[in-house]
Amino acid sequence: MYAQKELESLRQATELVSRHHDGMDIVVCAPIGDSRDAARAKCLGFAAAKVHSDFGTSLFVLDSLSTPTENELDQRTFRDLRSAADGRLHRDTVAIHCRPSEELLLGLPDVLAWAYRQEHARNDRTWFEPLREFTEVTVL
C-alpha cells in the first residue's frame, strides 16, 4: 500500500489493527548475525512458545515463504519446539503455511510489522503510534 501511495488505506489498516486485537507482540533478532534463517527461527520459536503459553494456541497459521525449503525451516522450528524437554509447545501443536490471499488475517501482522519498521528504518513514529500501547516488543 505504501509503495503504491495508498496512504489512506494504510492508515485505515493501522487503525483496524489497533482496534481489533487481543494483544500484539513483535519479536526482533538484533543483530541478525550470519544467518537470516537462524534469526527467523529464533524469533519464530520465541513467538510461538509465548503465544502457546499465553493463550494455549495449538494451531499456527504462518505466511508462506518463497520456497518450500524456507517453509520447511519453519516446520523444523516447530518440530524442535514440540520435542523440547521443557515442553515449549504441546506435541499436538500444528503450523501450516498459506498465502494472505488464502487467510486474510495474515495481513494484520504485516501491518503491525510494517508500522514498527517505519519507526526504525525511516524515523517515522506516526505509523506505529496507534499500536504502541498494545504491543509488547521483545529484542532477542
N, C-alpha and C positions, 0 to 999 in steps of 0.2 A: 504494500500500500504506500509506503514511504517513497520507494523508488519511482512509483507511478504518480506521485504528488497527490495521493488520495488522503490528504491530511484529516479532513473531516471524518472520513470513515475510520481512520486510525484513532482519532480522538474518541469516537463512539465505541470502538472496540475496547479501548483502555477503560472507559467509563463502565462498560458492560462487565469487564473482568473485575473492576473494583467493587461492583455491587453484588456480583454472583460468584461467591467462592466460599470455601469452608476453611480458609487459611491458605496461605501461599508460601512456598519455600523456593529459594534459589540456592543452588549449591555450586560453588566456584572452586575450581582447582587452579591454584596460582602459586608459583609459576607452573606452566604446563609441563615443562621438562622435555625429555627426549621423545615422548610418545603421546600423540593426541589420543590414541586408542586407550592407553593406560589412564590418561586423565578422565576420559569419558567413563571408563569402567569404575574408577574411584568415585566420581560424582554420582553415577547411577546407583552404585552399591550403597552409598550413604543415603541417598534419597529414598530408594526402595525400602531399606531397612527402617528408616524413620517413618515413612508412611504406613508401612506394615505394623509397626509398633504403635503408632498414634491412633490408627483407625481400624486395625485388623484387616487391612486390604489384602486380598488374595488373588486379585486379577489386576494386572497392569497392562495398559494399552500404550504402546510406545510408537513414536513416529518412525516409520520405516525409513531406513537409511538407503544410500545409493546402491549398495550391492548386498547380495545375500551373505557375503563374507562379513561385512560390517554388522549386519543383523545378528549373525552367529556370535560375534563378540559380546553383544548384549545378552544373548541366551546363555553364554558361558558365565557371564557375571551372575545371572540369576541361579544357574546351577551351583556355582560356588557358594552363594548366599544360602541356598536351601541345604547344602551339605555341611555348612559351617558348624563346628562344635557348639558355638554359642547360640545356635538357633535363630540366626538373624532373620530368616524367613521360614515360614512353615513349609513342610515338604510338598504340600498341595498347591503352593503359590504358582501362578501361571503368568507368563509375559507373552503378549502377542504384539506383532508389528503390523501396522496398517498405515495408509496414507491419510492425510487430513480430509481428503475428499470422501473417504470411507467413514471417518469418525470426526465429525465437526468439532467436538470438544478439544481435539488436539490443537486447534487454533488458539485456545486460551493461554496455554503455557508459552506459545510462540509470542503472543503479545506481551506477556509479562517479561520474558527474557529480552525481547527487543527493547522494551521501555527501560529496563535496567541497563542494558548495553549503551543506550544513548547517554546516560549519565557518565559512564566511564570512557566511552570512545569519543564522544563529541562534547563532553562537559555541558550537556543539556539536561538539567534536572526536571524539567517540566513534564516530561512523559512519564517518569516513574513516580512522581509526587503523589498522584491519586492512589497508588498501590502501596506506597511505602509503609504506612501504619499497619497493614495487614500481612506484610511479607517478612518472613524470617530469612535472613541471608547467612549462609554458613560458608566460610572460606576454609578449604582443606589445605 
